């Protein structure tokens, strides 16, 4: 494990054509890392995420993705992801293959990958047309004879998550509402963790989990790196940003201009935050 600049971590660990999972649920969403993927011009990525939201809208709209594996996609509390819709409906900026699952199916697939198993098993995918449109099969329980759904394990090339802090040995600590960050890191061949701060020693926190340094390839300091989502104990969710994004993302030219100004023309998360401050958040 190494503590390195985010730019170096993305350049060294993410390759064109990789399967990449940027995970975080409600908070700790790794926006800064997503922006660095865009700055580095990564292409042909298969993006995996339980709930793709604004950061995936940006990645898709900037042409980084060829496929999306997901369970729900939207601008939370606001509406659609317009860049995602444009890619699916109109092939702009390029065609986007989609593989849709249920939340439970995605979680089971991550857990299977983390356990080095070929597939996950769950009760689900019944009563609708989703099984006919995605990668799911039926298996028979050898003990009860019950018919269960099976989903192929997620085994990303790269996991990317955001956390509150890491120590200087690369042990990562995160707390608050958690999703599948732990399983994603364990399931992936390589991993990048961005953090709010690096400390000498991790102190106990109620409900916190620790990702040991031996499962993390790179830690990058990125204060504010979850914006516009929140980092529990550090800053709040920027609700105005999500509302503003709806208008920005509806128009291709407005979207491109916004991404140029606030992402491509900035060097890192600090520059991104300054750019937003100068223009007015979501301006």
N, C-alpha and C positions, 0 to 999 in steps of 0.2 A: 504494500500500500504506500502511496505517496500523496503528500499534500501539495497540490500543484495549481497553477492558474486554470480557470475553467476553459479558457481557450486551448491550452495544451491538452487538457483531458479529453476534450471533444475531438481535437485533431488526431490524437494518438489512438483513441479507443473506439471511435465510431467510423465505420467505413461505408461507402456507397453500397447500397443493396442490403444492408443489415436489417435485421428485425430488432426494433428498438421500442422499449416500453418506458414511457414517462408516467410514473404513477404518483398518486397523492389524492386523498379523498377529502373534498370540501376545503381543506387547507393544505399547506405544504406542497402545493402544485409546482413543479419545477419549471417555471416560466423562463428564468434566466438561462437555464440549460437549453430549452427549446429555442430561444433567441440565438444562442451560440451555434446550434445546428444550422440555423438559417444563415448566419454570417459566414459560416464555413462552406456554404453551398452544398450541403449533403443532399444526395439525390437517391431516388429509387428505394426509399426506405419503406419497410412494412411497419407501420405504427400500431402498437398494441396499447389499449387503455380501456379500463372498465367504463369510464365516463368521459370521453373526449369532449373538451370544452374549448375555451378561447385559444389556448396555446396550440391545440391541434388544428383549429380553424386557421391559425396563422401559418403553421407548418404546411398544411395542405394548400392554402392559397399561394404560398411562395414556391410551390412546386417540389417540395421535398419528398412527398409520399407517392407511392404507387399502389399501396394497399392499406386498408384500415381494418383492424380486428377489434371489435368493440361490443359493448352491451347497451349503451345509450349515448346519444350525442346531442348536445344542445348548449345554448348560452344560459347557464342556470339562473332561473328566476326571471328570464327575459323572453327567450324564444329560440328560434332556429340558429344554427351555425350556417351563415350564408355562403361562406367559402366552401364548406363541406358540401352543401347542396349544389352549388354551381359545378363542383367537380363531378359529382355523381350524375346530375341531370344534363350537364352541357359539356363535360370533359374539359373544363377550364380550371387551371392552366394546363391540365393533362387529365387523361382518364384515371379514375380511382376505383380500384376493385374493393368491394366491401365484404366482410365476413362478420355477420351479426350473431351475438349470443345473448342469453339472459345474464343478469348480474351473477346469479348462482353458478351458471356455467363457466363464466370467466374466472370466478373465485376458485372453483374446483380445478380448472385448468392450471392456474398459477400454483395451487397447492400441490398438484401432481408434479409439476415441473420442479418445485422446490424439494420434493421427496425423491426425485429421480425416477419417477414412475411414468409409463408411456401414456396414460390417460387418467382422467378424473371421473368419478362416478357420482351421480346425484339423482334425486327424484325431480323431474322437470321436463320441459319441452313437450308437454302434452296439451292437446286441445287447440292447437293452432297450426299455421303453415310454416313456422320457422324451421322445424327439422328438415323439411324438404328443400330449404334454401341455404343451409349452412352445414358445417362439419360436425355432425353429431350422429351417434350410432346407438344401438340398443344392445345391452348385455344382460345375461341371465345370472342372477345371484346363485352361486353354487350351493348355498346353504338353505335358501328359502324358495328358490325358483322365481322370485320376483323379477319383473322386467324393469331395468333401470337405464337411464340415459348415460352415455359415455361421451366425454369430450376429449380431444387430443390435448396433451399437456402443452402448456406454454413454455418454450425454452428459448427466450430471446437471446440474441447475440449481446445486446447491451441493455442493462437496466439503468434508469436515471431517476433518482428521487431527491427530494429536498428534506432537510431535517433542521432541527434547532441548533444542534452543536455536535462537534466532534472533539476528541482530545488529540494530542500531538502524535499518538500512535495509530490514529485512524479509526478508533472505535467511535461509532456514531450513536447518538441518543436522540430519540424523537418521542413526543408525547402529544396528547390531545386526541381528537378524532383521527383514528388511523384506518387505513384501507388495507391494501395488499402489498405495502412497500416491502415488508420483510420477505414475503414469499417471492416477490418479483426479483429482489436481489439474489436470493438463494437459487432461483430457477435459471438465472442468466449466466452466460459465459463470462461476461465482463460487467463492471458496474462503476457508475459515477455517482457520488453523493455531493450535492451542494449544501452548504450549511450557513446559518446565520452567524456563527462565531466558532472559533477554535479556542479551546481552553486547555489548561494544564491537566485538569482532572475532572472527570464526570462525577457529579454528586447525585445521590438517589433522588428520583422524582416519582411521585405516585402515578402508576399507570404507564410509565415510560418503558420503551423497549430499547435494547441496545443491539446494534449490528456490529459484531466484532470486526476488528480491522482486517482479519484474514479473509473475510468474504467481500471486501471492498477493494477495488483496484485504484481508485483515485478519489480524494476528497478535495473539493474546491470551495474556498471561502467566497460566499456570494450574499452579503447582507441585503435583505430586501428581495431576494431571489425568487420568492413565491408570489410577488405582486402580479396581478390584482387579487389573488387569493390571499389568505391570511396565514400567519405563522403564530400559533398559539403561544401567548406569553411575550410576543415581540411586536406585532402590529395587527391591525384589524383588516377585515375584508374591505376592499374598495368597491362598494356597491355601485357608485356612479360610473366607474369604469365599465362595468358589465352592461349598464344601460347605454352608455355612449358607444360601446362596441357594436351594438346592433346597427346603428346608422353608418358607422365607418365601414363595416364589412359588407353592406348591401351592394355597394358600388365598386367595381373592379379598380377603377382609377383612383378613387379615394382611398381604398384599401392599400394599393401599391404605394401611394404617396405617403401614407401614414407609416407603413413598414420601412420605407426608405429613410424617413426622417428620424424615427424613434428606435429603429433596430439596426438597419444596415449602416447608417451614418453615425452610430455610437459604437464604442469599443467594448463595452462591458456593461454589467448591471448598474454600476454607478453612473455611467454616462446615460444609460436609458432612463434612470430615475431623474437625472438632471434635465434631460430633454422633455420629459413629461411636466416637470415643475415649471420649466420656462414657457411651455405652450399652454399649460392648464391641463389637468389630468384628462386623458382620453381626447384631447383636442386634436 
